Amino acid sequence: MDIIAAIAEELQIKKGQAEAAVKLIDEGNTIPFIARYRKEATGSLNDEVLRNLFDRLTYLRNLEDKKQTVLASIEEQGKLTDELKKAILEAQTQVAVDDLYRPYRPKRRTRATIAKEKGLEPLAQTILAQESSVDIMAEAAKYVDAEKDVADEAAALAGAKDIIAENVSDNAGYRTKIRELTMQKGRLISTAKDPKAESVYEMYYEFDEALSKVAGHRTLAINRGEKEKNKGIRKELGAASHAASNCRTGCAWMGSGIPYRLQDFCRRPYRKGARYHSNLPDGTTEQGRGGKGRNQKAHRQASCHTYLTWKRNSIA
């Protein structure tokens, strides 16, 4: 990425101005100094533009460093393909890079990992193929193995669904779509930890507003209130109401047999709750309702809706 050109285009300034400003910043000059005493070098860029330039310069440099770190990690695992490398290099945000890296990031043992160790991944692939001519219970029976702690067909299917859930959750395309959906249809909701307590956050004791309309200062205030131990507020990100509707619609369309198993996979995480906490506005550090670890369930719920909808459209 040509960082200088990207900054110049974003801030609508000349490339020469961006180059001069970056050079002065790299030499250790402060923004106020450059704005006041180096106008001839920067083409009279004002303090606001220079601060935005500095912020973007820092972000884009960190982004490039992250890309190289991710590429090195995936290459070390022997899993770097030309297509994946191209996608990472073309990513415009750190969130996008994290999404692409997610399937390859070293992680603790999960239910999906345990299911793979039991040899249930082929069963998961069979379910995803959605071939209605296959008897799913008969197929699951092939994987029953007491030595591997797969007691019956139900246990085999449960493990396969764990694998599917993690695969869908780790899909960068789905995660991007879910973020877009959340920002378009989601709501920022805050409630009081103690409704009777007096505090500077009283106006946010019963706050509910569409994410697309929330002002930045309100988000900052709610974030501060959330950190208060005794008199603060609780923040939630309401799931888009039509996401639930579409999820159920997608499930209903699926029919019977193997699709029914995907239908069950869809409903199971959805029942866990339609809200999850998030550090707004970019939603990069979600945490599910009820405490640590629920973020995965929230993502699987939304990912499931996206998967089923896209699958239906692709077949139609």
C-alpha positions in Angstrom: 0.0 0.0 0.0 1.2 3.5 -0.9 0.5 5.1 2.5 1.3 8.7 1.3 -1.0 8.4 -1.7 -3.8 6.9 0.4 -3.6 9.7 3.0 -3.5 12.4 0.3 -6.7 10.9 -1.3 -8.5 10.5 2.0 -7.8 14.0 3.2 -8.1 15.5 -0.3 -4.7 17.2 -0.3 -1.8 17.0 -2.7 0.6 14.1 -2.4 3.5 16.6 -2.1 1.8 18.1 1.0 1.3 14.7 2.6 4.9 13.8 1.9 6.2 17.0 3.4 4.0 16.6 6.5 5.1 13.0 7.0 8.7 13.9 6.7 8.4 16.6 9.3 6.5 14.3 11.7 9.1 11.6 11.3 11.8 14.1 12.1 10.1 14.6 15.5 8.3 17.8 15.0 5.0 18.3 16.8 1.7 19.0 15.0 1.3 22.6 16.5 4.9 23.4 15.4 4.4 22.2 11.9 1.1 24.0 11.6 2.5 27.3 12.8 6.1 27.4 11.5 6.3 25.0 8.5 3.4 26.3 6.4 5.7 26.8 3.4 6.7 23.1 3.5 3.2 21.7 3.9 1.3 24.1 1.7 -0.4 25.8 4.8 -2.1 22.6 6.1 -3.9 23.6 9.3 -3.8 21.9 12.7 -7.0 19.8 12.1 -5.8 18.4 8.8 -2.3 17.6 10.3 -3.8 15.8 13.2 -6.0 13.7 11.0 -3.0 13.0 8.8 -1.0 11.9 11.9 -3.8 9.6 13.0 -4.1 8.0 9.6 -0.4 7.7 9.2 -0.1 5.9 12.5 -3.1 3.6 11.7 -1.9 2.7 8.2 1.6 2.0 9.4 0.3 -0.3 12.1 -1.9 -1.9 9.5 1.0 -2.7 7.3 3.0 -4.1 10.2 0.0 -6.3 11.1 -0.2 -7.6 7.6 3.4 -8.7 7.6 3.1 -10.3 11.0 0.0 -12.2 9.8 1.5 -13.3 6.6 4.6 -14.6 8.3 2.5 -16.6 10.8 0.4 -18.2 8.2 3.4 -18.9 5.9 5.1 -20.6 8.9 2.1 -22.9 9.2 2.5 -23.8 5.5 -1.1 -22.6 4.8 -0.5 -19.4 2.9 -2.0 -19.4 -0.6 -1.7 -16.8 -3.3 -5.4 -15.9 -3.0 -5.2 -15.5 0.8 -2.0 -13.4 0.5 -3.7 -11.1 -2.0 -6.7 -10.7 0.3 -4.5 -9.8 3.2 -2.4 -7.3 1.3 -5.5 -5.6 -0.1 -7.3 -5.4 3.3 -8.1 -1.8 4.2 -8.6 -2.2 8.0 -7.0 -4.0 10.9 -10.4 -5.7 11.5 -10.4 -7.1 8.0 -6.9 -8.5 8.5 -7.9 -10.0 11.9 -10.9 -11.7 10.2 -8.8 -13.2 7.5 -6.2 -14.4 10.1 -8.9 -15.8 12.5 -9.0 -19.4 11.0 -5.2 -19.6 11.3 -4.7 -17.9 14.7 -3.4 -20.3 17.3 -6.3 -20.9 19.7 -7.1 -22.9 22.8 -8.9 -26.2 22.4 -12.5 -25.6 21.5 -15.5 -27.9 21.2 -14.9 -27.9 17.4 -11.3 -28.9 18.0 -12.3 -31.8 20.2 -14.9 -32.8 17.6 -12.2 -32.8 14.9 -10.0 -34.9 17.0 -12.9 -37.4 17.2 -12.9 -37.6 13.4 -16.2 -35.8 12.9 -15.1 -33.3 10.3 -16.2 -35.4 7.3 -19.7 -35.6 8.9 -19.7 -31.8 9.1 -18.8 -31.6 5.5 -21.6 -34.0 4.6 -24.1 -31.8 6.4 -22.9 -28.7 4.7 -23.2 -30.3 1.3 -27.0 -30.4 2.0 -27.7 -33.5 -0.2 -31.2 -34.4 0.7 -30.8 -38.0 -0.6 -28.5 -38.8 2.2 -29.9 -40.3 5.4 -28.2 -38.1 8.0 -28.9 -40.5 10.9 -27.4 -43.4 9.0 -24.4 -41.3 8.1 -23.9 -40.2 11.7 -24.1 -43.8 12.9 -20.8 -44.5 11.0 -19.0 -42.2 13.4 -20.3 -43.7 16.6 -17.2 -44.9 18.5 -17.1 -45.4 22.3 -13.3 -45.2 22.3 -13.5 -41.7 20.9 -16.3 -40.7 23.3 -18.9 -40.6 20.5 -21.7 -42.5 22.3 -24.4 -42.3 19.6 -25.7 -40.6 16.5 -26.8 -37.5 18.5 -23.3 -37.1 19.9 -21.8 -37.3 16.4 -24.2 -34.7 15.1 -23.6 -32.4 18.0 -19.8 -32.5 17.3 -20.4 -31.9 13.6 -22.5 -28.9 14.4 -19.8 -27.5 16.6 -17.4 -27.8 13.7 -19.8 -26.1 11.3 -20.5 -23.3 13.9 -16.8 -22.5 14.2 -16.1 -22.6 10.5 -19.0 -20.2 9.8 -17.9 -18.0 12.7 -14.4 -17.8 11.3 -15.4 -16.9 7.8 -14.2 -13.3 7.0 -16.9 -12.6 4.5 -19.7 -13.5 6.9 -18.1 -11.5 9.7 -17.9 -8.4 7.5 -21.5 -8.8 6.4 -22.6 -9.2 10.0 -20.8 -6.0 11.0 -22.5 -4.1 8.2 -25.9 -5.5 9.1 -25.3 -4.6 12.8 -24.4 -1.0 12.0 -27.3 -0.7 9.6 -30.0 -2.3 11.8 -28.6 -2.6 15.3 -29.4 -0.5 18.3 -27.3 0.9 21.2 -29.1 0.2 24.4 -28.0 1.2 27.9 -29.6 0.7 31.3 -28.7 1.7 34.9 -26.8 -0.6 37.1 -28.7 1.0 40.0 -31.8 3.0 38.7 -32.1 4.8 42.1 -28.5 6.1 42.1 -27.8 9.7 41.2 -25.1 10.2 38.7 -24.0 12.2 35.7 -25.2 9.4 33.5 -28.9 9.6 34.4 -29.9 10.5 30.8 -28.5 7.1 29.7 -30.4 5.0 32.3 -33.0 4.1 29.7 -31.3 4.9 26.4 -32.1 3.2 23.1 -31.1 4.5 19.7 -30.3 3.1 16.3 -26.5 2.6 15.8 -26.6 4.4 12.5 -27.8 7.6 14.3 -25.8 7.5 17.5 -23.6 10.6 18.0 -19.9 10.0 18.9 -20.2 11.9 22.2 -23.0 9.7 23.3 -20.9 6.6 22.6 -18.0 8.0 24.6 -20.3 8.9 27.5 -21.9 5.4 27.6 -18.4 3.9 27.5 -17.3 5.9 30.5 -20.5 5.1 32.3 -20.0 1.4 31.7 -16.7 1.6 33.5 -18.2 3.0 36.7 -18.4 0.2 39.3 -21.3 1.3 41.4 -23.2 4.1 39.8 -22.6 3.4 36.1 -24.6 1.9 33.3 -24.8 -1.3 31.4 -24.4 -1.2 27.6 -25.8 -3.6 25.1 -25.9 -3.8 21.4 -29.4 -4.9 20.3 -29.4 -7.4 17.4 -31.2 -6.3 14.3 -34.8 -7.3 14.6 -35.0 -8.5 11.0 -32.0 -10.8 11.6 -34.1 -13.0 13.8 -36.9 -13.0 11.2 -34.5 -13.8 8.3 -32.8 -16.5 10.4 -36.2 -18.2 11.0 -37.2 -17.8 7.4 -33.9 -19.4 6.3 -34.5 -22.3 8.6 -38.1 -22.8 7.4 -36.9 -22.9 3.8 -34.4 -25.6 4.4 -36.9 -28.4 4.5 -36.0 -31.8 5.9 -33.2 -34.4 6.1 -29.8 -32.8 6.2 -31.1 -29.3 5.8 -33.1 -29.9 9.0 -29.9 -30.4 10.8 -28.7 -27.0 9.7 -32.0 -25.7 10.8 -31.4 -27.1 14.2 -27.8 -25.7 14.1 -29.3 -22.3 13.4 -31.8 -22.3 16.2 -29.6 -23.7 18.9 -27.2 -20.7 19.2 -30.0 -18.2 18.5 -32.0 -19.3 21.6 -29.0 -18.2 23.7 -30.0 -14.5 23.3 -30.3 -11.8 20.7 -28.1 -9.3 22.3 -24.4 -9.0 23.0 -22.1 -6.3 24.4 -19.7 -4.5 22.1 -17.2 -1.7 22.2 -18.8 0.7 19.7 -18.8 1.9 17.0 -16.8 -0.6 15.1 -17.8 -3.7 17.1 -14.4 -5.2 17.1 -14.4 -6.5 20.7 -17.8 -8.1 21.2 -18.7 -10.0 24.3 -21.9 -12.0 24.6 -24.6 -11.4 27.2 -23.9 -13.3 30.3 -20.2 -12.9 30.5 -17.0 -14.1 28.9 -17.2 -16.4 25.9 -20.7 -15.6 24.7 -19.3 -13.5 21.8 -18.7 -16.7 19.9 -22.3 -17.7 20.3 -23.5 -14.2 19.2 -21.3 -14.4 16.1 -22.5 -18.0 15.3 -26.1 -16.8 15.6 -25.6 -14.0 13.1 -23.2 -16.0 11.0 -25.8 -18.8 10.7 -28.5 -16.3 9.5 -26.0 -15.0 6.8 -25.0 -18.5 5.8 -28.5 -19.8 5.3 -29.6 -16.7 3.4 -26.6 -16.8 1.1 -27.0 -20.6 0.6 -30.6 -20.1 -0.4 -29.8 -17.3 -2.9 -27.0 -19.3 -4.4 -29.2 -22.3 -5.1 -32.1 -20.2 -6.3 
